[in-house]
Amino acid sequence: MRGFFRCWVPTLVGYSAQGACKFRFYEFFKKYYSDLVSPENAAKYKTFIFLAGSASAEVIADIALCPMEAVKVRVQTQPDFARGLSDGLPKFIKAEDVGGLYNYKGLVLLRDSQIPSIMPKSRESYSLNHENCIGDGGAIKSFNVTL
């Protein structure tokens, strides 16, 4: 249980970076891929464009997450290695160089677990938002929210 609490900082930093990259680059790639095709094709193939944008963004997000995951796993599995991120990151870099933070196995594991899970979420999120916010003829629906 002690290893769990020792690693909350790399988890917080890593997943914050991943989330920031994921959502920012998703919007970027969605527009980029839409601009590559004509407006008619963008509307026709919007599901494919959204899924490709989601997968592309997740690759970059995983690259942002990987160093923190590497430190977290090392601190959890080798209790004498470090107490947390502040002393674990410099020790990790000294022991394995910066390239060790981007270990091939780590990136492959993140990619294989994250990309298949984020794509359906992105598609479903788009569908729900589109159905709830856009009315007939593309007019935006108004919402009355009371707190």
PATOR-487313 format. One record per residue (C-alpha): residue number from 0; residue in one letter; chain; z negated, y negated, x. Coordinates in steps of 0.2 Angstrom, whole numbers, plus 5000, padded with zeros to 4 digits. Each point is the difference from the previous one (the first is absolute). Example, Ala and Ser with C-alpha at 12.3 -4.5 7.8 and 13.67 -1.06 7.14 Angstrom:
2
<marmar><pos>0</pos><code>A</code><unit>A</unit><pz>4961</pz><py>5022</py><px>5062</px></marmar>
<marmar><pos>1</pos><code>S</code><unit>A</unit><pz>5003</pz><py>4983</py><px>5006</px></marmar>
//
This chain:
147
<marmar><pos>0</pos><code>M</code><unit>A</unit><pz>5000</pz><py>5000</py><px>5000</px></marmar>
<marmar><pos>1</pos><code>R</code><unit>A</unit><pz>4997</pz><py>4988</py><px>5015</px></marmar>
<marmar><pos>2</pos><code>G</code><unit>A</unit><pz>5018</pz><py>5002</py><px>5005</px></marmar>
<marmar><pos>3</pos><code>F</code><unit>A</unit><pz>5005</pz><py>4993</py><px>4983</px></marmar>
<marmar><pos>4</pos><code>F</code><unit>A</unit><pz>4990</pz><py>4984</py><px>5002</px></marmar>
<marmar><pos>5</pos><code>R</code><unit>A</unit><pz>5005</pz><py>4998</py><px>5018</px></marmar>
<marmar><pos>6</pos><code>C</code><unit>A</unit><pz>5019</pz><py>4998</py><px>4995</px></marmar>
<marmar><pos>7</pos><code>W</code><unit>A</unit><pz>5000</pz><py>4988</py><px>4985</px></marmar>
<marmar><pos>8</pos><code>V</code><unit>A</unit><pz>5006</pz><py>4986</py><px>5011</px></marmar>
<marmar><pos>9</pos><code>P</code><unit>A</unit><pz>5016</pz><py>5008</py><px>5006</px></marmar>
<marmar><pos>10</pos><code>T</code><unit>A</unit><pz>5003</pz><py>5007</py><px>4983</px></marmar>
<marmar><pos>11</pos><code>L</code><unit>A</unit><pz>4998</pz><py>4982</py><px>4992</px></marmar>
<marmar><pos>12</pos><code>V</code><unit>A</unit><pz>5011</pz><py>4992</py><px>5014</px></marmar>
<marmar><pos>13</pos><code>G</code><unit>A</unit><pz>5013</pz><py>5014</py><px>4999</px></marmar>
<marmar><pos>14</pos><code>Y</code><unit>A</unit><pz>5002</pz><py>5001</py><px>4982</px></marmar>
<marmar><pos>15</pos><code>S</code><unit>A</unit><pz>5000</pz><py>4981</py><px>4998</px></marmar>
<marmar><pos>16</pos><code>A</code><unit>A</unit><pz>5014</pz><py>4999</py><px>5012</px></marmar>
<marmar><pos>17</pos><code>Q</code><unit>A</unit><pz>5009</pz><py>5014</py><px>4991</px></marmar>
<marmar><pos>18</pos><code>G</code><unit>A</unit><pz>4998</pz><py>4992</py><px>4983</px></marmar>
<marmar><pos>19</pos><code>A</code><unit>A</unit><pz>5006</pz><py>4983</py><px>5006</px></marmar>
<marmar><pos>20</pos><code>C</code><unit>A</unit><pz>5016</pz><py>5008</py><px>5008</px></marmar>
<marmar><pos>21</pos><code>K</code><unit>A</unit><pz>5003</pz><py>5011</py><px>4986</px></marmar>
<marmar><pos>22</pos><code>F</code><unit>A</unit><pz>5001</pz><py>4987</py><px>4987</px></marmar>
<marmar><pos>23</pos><code>R</code><unit>A</unit><pz>5008</pz><py>4986</py><px>5010</px></marmar>
<marmar><pos>24</pos><code>F</code><unit>A</unit><pz>5014</pz><py>5011</py><px>5007</px></marmar>
<marmar><pos>25</pos><code>Y</code><unit>A</unit><pz>5003</pz><py>5009</py><px>4983</px></marmar>
<marmar><pos>26</pos><code>E</code><unit>A</unit><pz>5005</pz><py>4983</py><px>4993</px></marmar>
<marmar><pos>27</pos><code>F</code><unit>A</unit><pz>5010</pz><py>4996</py><px>5016</px></marmar>
<marmar><pos>28</pos><code>F</code><unit>A</unit><pz>5010</pz><py>5017</py><px>4999</px></marmar>
<marmar><pos>29</pos><code>K</code><unit>A</unit><pz>5002</pz><py>4999</py><px>4982</px></marmar>
<marmar><pos>30</pos><code>K</code><unit>A</unit><pz>5009</pz><py>4984</py><px>5001</px></marmar>
<marmar><pos>31</pos><code>Y</code><unit>A</unit><pz>5009</pz><py>5005</py><px>5016</px></marmar>
<marmar><pos>32</pos><code>Y</code><unit>A</unit><pz>5007</pz><py>5016</py><px>4993</px></marmar>
<marmar><pos>33</pos><code>S</code><unit>A</unit><pz>5005</pz><py>4991</py><px>4984</px></marmar>
<marmar><pos>34</pos><code>D</code><unit>A</unit><pz>5009</pz><py>4987</py><px>5010</px></marmar>
<marmar><pos>35</pos><code>L</code><unit>A</unit><pz>5010</pz><py>5013</py><px>5009</px></marmar>
<marmar><pos>36</pos><code>V</code><unit>A</unit><pz>5008</pz><py>5006</py><px>4984</px></marmar>
<marmar><pos>37</pos><code>S</code><unit>A</unit><pz>5008</pz><py>4989</py><px>4986</px></marmar>
<marmar><pos>38</pos><code>P</code><unit>A</unit><pz>4989</pz><py>4994</py><px>4986</px></marmar>
<marmar><pos>39</pos><code>E</code><unit>A</unit><pz>5008</pz><py>5013</py><px>4988</px></marmar>
<marmar><pos>40</pos><code>N</code><unit>A</unit><pz>4996</pz><py>5014</py><px>5012</px></marmar>
<marmar><pos>41</pos><code>A</code><unit>A</unit><pz>4983</pz><py>4993</py><px>5003</px></marmar>
<marmar><pos>42</pos><code>A</code><unit>A</unit><pz>4996</pz><py>5001</py><px>4981</px></marmar>
<marmar><pos>43</pos><code>K</code><unit>A</unit><pz>5008</pz><py>5017</py><px>4999</px></marmar>
<marmar><pos>44</pos><code>Y</code><unit>A</unit><pz>4991</pz><py>5008</py><px>5014</px></marmar>
<marmar><pos>45</pos><code>K</code><unit>A</unit><pz>4984</pz><py>4991</py><px>4999</px></marmar>
<marmar><pos>46</pos><code>T</code><unit>A</unit><pz>4989</pz><py>5015</py><px>5001</px></marmar>
<marmar><pos>47</pos><code>F</code><unit>A</unit><pz>5008</pz><py>5006</py><px>5016</px></marmar>
<marmar><pos>48</pos><code>I</code><unit>A</unit><pz>4998</pz><py>4983</py><px>5007</px></marmar>
<marmar><pos>49</pos><code>F</code><unit>A</unit><pz>4982</pz><py>4999</py><px>4996</px></marmar>
<marmar><pos>50</pos><code>L</code><unit>A</unit><pz>4997</pz><py>5017</py><px>5007</px></marmar>
<marmar><pos>51</pos><code>A</code><unit>A</unit><pz>5009</pz><py>4996</py><px>5016</px></marmar>
<marmar><pos>52</pos><code>G</code><unit>A</unit><pz>4990</pz><py>4984</py><px>5001</px></marmar>
<marmar><pos>53</pos><code>S</code><unit>A</unit><pz>4984</pz><py>5009</py><px>4997</px></marmar>
<marmar><pos>54</pos><code>A</code><unit>A</unit><pz>5004</pz><py>5013</py><px>5014</px></marmar>
<marmar><pos>55</pos><code>S</code><unit>A</unit><pz>5005</pz><py>4987</py><px>5012</px></marmar>
<marmar><pos>56</pos><code>A</code><unit>A</unit><pz>4985</pz><py>4990</py><px>4998</px></marmar>
<marmar><pos>57</pos><code>E</code><unit>A</unit><pz>4989</pz><py>5015</py><px>5001</px></marmar>
<marmar><pos>58</pos><code>V</code><unit>A</unit><pz>5007</pz><py>5004</py><px>5017</px></marmar>
<marmar><pos>59</pos><code>I</code><unit>A</unit><pz>4995</pz><py>4983</py><px>5007</px></marmar>
<marmar><pos>60</pos><code>A</code><unit>A</unit><pz>4983</pz><py>5001</py><px>4991</px></marmar>
<marmar><pos>61</pos><code>D</code><unit>A</unit><pz>4997</pz><py>5017</py><px>5008</px></marmar>
<marmar><pos>62</pos><code>I</code><unit>A</unit><pz>5003</pz><py>4992</py><px>5017</px></marmar>
<marmar><pos>63</pos><code>A</code><unit>A</unit><pz>4987</pz><py>4987</py><px>4997</px></marmar>
<marmar><pos>64</pos><code>L</code><unit>A</unit><pz>4988</pz><py>5013</py><px>4994</px></marmar>
<marmar><pos>65</pos><code>C</code><unit>A</unit><pz>5002</pz><py>5013</py><px>5014</px></marmar>
<marmar><pos>66</pos><code>P</code><unit>A</unit><pz>4990</pz><py>4992</py><px>5014</px></marmar>
<marmar><pos>67</pos><code>M</code><unit>A</unit><pz>4984</pz><py>4998</py><px>4989</px></marmar>
<marmar><pos>68</pos><code>E</code><unit>A</unit><pz>5002</pz><py>5017</py><px>4993</px></marmar>
<marmar><pos>69</pos><code>A</code><unit>A</unit><pz>5001</pz><py>5007</py><px>5018</px></marmar>
<marmar><pos>70</pos><code>V</code><unit>A</unit><pz>4984</pz><py>4991</py><px>5005</px></marmar>
<marmar><pos>71</pos><code>K</code><unit>A</unit><pz>4991</pz><py>5005</py><px>4984</px></marmar>
<marmar><pos>72</pos><code>V</code><unit>A</unit><pz>5005</pz><py>5019</py><px>5003</px></marmar>
<marmar><pos>73</pos><code>R</code><unit>A</unit><pz>4994</pz><py>4999</py><px>5018</px></marmar>
<marmar><pos>74</pos><code>V</code><unit>A</unit><pz>4984</pz><py>4992</py><px>4996</px></marmar>
<marmar><pos>75</pos><code>Q</code><unit>A</unit><pz>4996</pz><py>5013</py><px>4986</px></marmar>
<marmar><pos>76</pos><code>T</code><unit>A</unit><pz>5005</pz><py>5015</py><px>5009</px></marmar>
<marmar><pos>77</pos><code>Q</code><unit>A</unit><pz>4993</pz><py>4996</py><px>5017</px></marmar>
<marmar><pos>78</pos><code>P</code><unit>A</unit><pz>4983</pz><py>4992</py><px>4996</px></marmar>
<marmar><pos>79</pos><code>D</code><unit>A</unit><pz>4997</pz><py>4995</py><px>5019</px></marmar>
<marmar><pos>80</pos><code>F</code><unit>A</unit><pz>5016</pz><py>4991</py><px>5002</px></marmar>
<marmar><pos>81</pos><code>A</code><unit>A</unit><pz>4995</pz><py>4984</py><px>4991</px></marmar>
<marmar><pos>82</pos><code>R</code><unit>A</unit><pz>4989</pz><py>4992</py><px>4987</px></marmar>
<marmar><pos>83</pos><code>G</code><unit>A</unit><pz>5015</pz><py>4992</py><px>4990</px></marmar>
<marmar><pos>84</pos><code>L</code><unit>A</unit><pz>5015</pz><py>4989</py><px>5001</px></marmar>
<marmar><pos>85</pos><code>S</code><unit>A</unit><pz>4993</pz><py>4987</py><px>5012</px></marmar>
<marmar><pos>86</pos><code>D</code><unit>A</unit><pz>4997</pz><py>5012</py><px>5014</px></marmar>
<marmar><pos>87</pos><code>G</code><unit>A</unit><pz>5011</pz><py>5014</py><px>4995</px></marmar>
<marmar><pos>88</pos><code>L</code><unit>A</unit><pz>5017</pz><py>4990</py><px>5000</px></marmar>
<marmar><pos>89</pos><code>P</code><unit>A</unit><pz>4998</pz><py>4995</py><px>5019</px></marmar>
<marmar><pos>90</pos><code>K</code><unit>A</unit><pz>4994</pz><py>5017</py><px>5005</px></marmar>
<marmar><pos>91</pos><code>F</code><unit>A</unit><pz>5015</pz><py>5008</py><px>4991</px></marmar>
<marmar><pos>92</pos><code>I</code><unit>A</unit><pz>5013</pz><py>4988</py><px>5008</px></marmar>
<marmar><pos>93</pos><code>K</code><unit>A</unit><pz>4992</pz><py>5003</py><px>5017</px></marmar>
<marmar><pos>94</pos><code>A</code><unit>A</unit><pz>5000</pz><py>5019</py><px>4998</px></marmar>
<marmar><pos>95</pos><code>E</code><unit>A</unit><pz>5018</pz><py>5002</py><px>4992</px></marmar>
<marmar><pos>96</pos><code>D</code><unit>A</unit><pz>5008</pz><py>4983</py><px>5002</px></marmar>
<marmar><pos>97</pos><code>V</code><unit>A</unit><pz>5007</pz><py>4990</py><px>4985</px></marmar>
<marmar><pos>98</pos><code>G</code><unit>A</unit><pz>5013</pz><py>5014</py><px>4996</px></marmar>
<marmar><pos>99</pos><code>G</code><unit>A</unit><pz>4985</pz><py>5012</py><px>4996</px></marmar>
<marmar><pos>100</pos><code>L</code><unit>A</unit><pz>4996</pz><py>4989</py><px>4985</px></marmar>
<marmar><pos>101</pos><code>Y</code><unit>A</unit><pz>5018</pz><py>5005</py><px>4993</px></marmar>
<marmar><pos>102</pos><code>N</code><unit>A</unit><pz>4999</pz><py>5018</py><px>5004</px></marmar>
<marmar><pos>103</pos><code>Y</code><unit>A</unit><pz>5015</pz><py>5009</py><px>4993</px></marmar>
<marmar><pos>104</pos><code>K</code><unit>A</unit><pz>4989</pz><py>5012</py><px>4990</px></marmar>
<marmar><pos>105</pos><code>G</code><unit>A</unit><pz>4990</pz><py>4986</py><px>4992</px></marmar>
<marmar><pos>106</pos><code>L</code><unit>A</unit><pz>5016</pz><py>4991</py><px>4994</px></marmar>
<marmar><pos>107</pos><code>V</code><unit>A</unit><pz>5008</pz><py>5015</py><px>4993</px></marmar>
<marmar><pos>108</pos><code>L</code><unit>A</unit><pz>4984</pz><py>5005</py><px>4991</px></marmar>
<marmar><pos>109</pos><code>L</code><unit>A</unit><pz>4999</pz><py>4983</py><px>4992</px></marmar>
<marmar><pos>110</pos><code>R</code><unit>A</unit><pz>5018</pz><py>4999</py><px>4996</px></marmar>
<marmar><pos>111</pos><code>D</code><unit>A</unit><pz>5000</pz><py>5017</py><px>4992</px></marmar>
<marmar><pos>112</pos><code>S</code><unit>A</unit><pz>4985</pz><py>4996</py><px>4989</px></marmar>
<marmar><pos>113</pos><code>Q</code><unit>A</unit><pz>5003</pz><py>4982</py><px>4996</px></marmar>
<marmar><pos>114</pos><code>I</code><unit>A</unit><pz>5018</pz><py>4998</py><px>4997</px></marmar>
<marmar><pos>115</pos><code>P</code><unit>A</unit><pz>5001</pz><py>5014</py><px>4986</px></marmar>
<marmar><pos>116</pos><code>S</code><unit>A</unit><pz>4985</pz><py>4993</py><px>4992</px></marmar>
<marmar><pos>117</pos><code>I</code><unit>A</unit><pz>5005</pz><py>4982</py><px>4999</px></marmar>
<marmar><pos>118</pos><code>M</code><unit>A</unit><pz>5017</pz><py>5002</py><px>4994</px></marmar>
<marmar><pos>119</pos><code>P</code><unit>A</unit><pz>4996</pz><py>5006</py><px>4982</px></marmar>
<marmar><pos>120</pos><code>K</code><unit>A</unit><pz>4986</pz><py>4987</py><px>4999</px></marmar>
<marmar><pos>121</pos><code>S</code><unit>A</unit><pz>5012</pz><py>4986</py><px>5004</px></marmar>
<marmar><pos>122</pos><code>R</code><unit>A</unit><pz>5012</pz><py>5006</py><px>4987</px></marmar>
<marmar><pos>123</pos><code>E</code><unit>A</unit><pz>4987</pz><py>5003</py><px>4987</px></marmar>
<marmar><pos>124</pos><code>S</code><unit>A</unit><pz>4992</pz><py>4983</py><px>5004</px></marmar>
<marmar><pos>125</pos><code>Y</code><unit>A</unit><pz>5017</pz><py>4991</py><px>4998</px></marmar>
<marmar><pos>126</pos><code>S</code><unit>A</unit><pz>5003</pz><py>5009</py><px>4983</px></marmar>
<marmar><pos>127</pos><code>L</code><unit>A</unit><pz>4984</pz><py>4996</py><px>4993</px></marmar>
<marmar><pos>128</pos><code>N</code><unit>A</unit><pz>5001</pz><py>4981</py><px>5006</px></marmar>
<marmar><pos>129</pos><code>H</code><unit>A</unit><pz>5018</pz><py>4999</py><px>4993</px></marmar>
<marmar><pos>130</pos><code>E</code><unit>A</unit><pz>4996</pz><py>5007</py><px>4983</px></marmar>
<marmar><pos>131</pos><code>N</code><unit>A</unit><pz>4984</pz><py>4990</py><px>4998</px></marmar>
<marmar><pos>132</pos><code>C</code><unit>A</unit><pz>5006</pz><py>4983</py><px>5006</px></marmar>
<marmar><pos>133</pos><code>I</code><unit>A</unit><pz>5018</pz><py>4999</py><px>4995</px></marmar>
<marmar><pos>134</pos><code>G</code><unit>A</unit><pz>5006</pz><py>5000</py><px>4982</px></marmar>
<marmar><pos>135</pos><code>D</code><unit>A</unit><pz>5017</pz><py>5002</py><px>4992</px></marmar>
<marmar><pos>136</pos><code>G</code><unit>A</unit><pz>5014</pz><py>4991</py><px>5009</px></marmar>
<marmar><pos>137</pos><code>G</code><unit>A</unit><pz>4990</pz><py>4997</py><px>5016</px></marmar>
<marmar><pos>138</pos><code>A</code><unit>A</unit><pz>4988</pz><py>4987</py><px>4992</px></marmar>
<marmar><pos>139</pos><code>I</code><unit>A</unit><pz>4982</pz><py>5001</py><px>5008</px></marmar>
<marmar><pos>140</pos><code>K</code><unit>A</unit><pz>4987</pz><py>5004</py><px>4987</px></marmar>
<marmar><pos>141</pos><code>S</code><unit>A</unit><pz>4985</pz><py>4989</py><px>4999</px></marmar>
<marmar><pos>142</pos><code>F</code><unit>A</unit><pz>4982</pz><py>5007</py><px>5001</px></marmar>
<marmar><pos>143</pos><code>N</code><unit>A</unit><pz>4984</pz><py>4994</py><px>4993</px></marmar>
<marmar><pos>144</pos><code>V</code><unit>A</unit><pz>4986</pz><py>5004</py><px>5011</px></marmar>
<marmar><pos>145</pos><code>T</code><unit>A</unit><pz>4982</pz><py>4997</py><px>4995</px></marmar>
<marmar><pos>146</pos><code>L</code><unit>A</unit><pz>4986</pz><py>5002</py><px>5012</px></marmar>
//
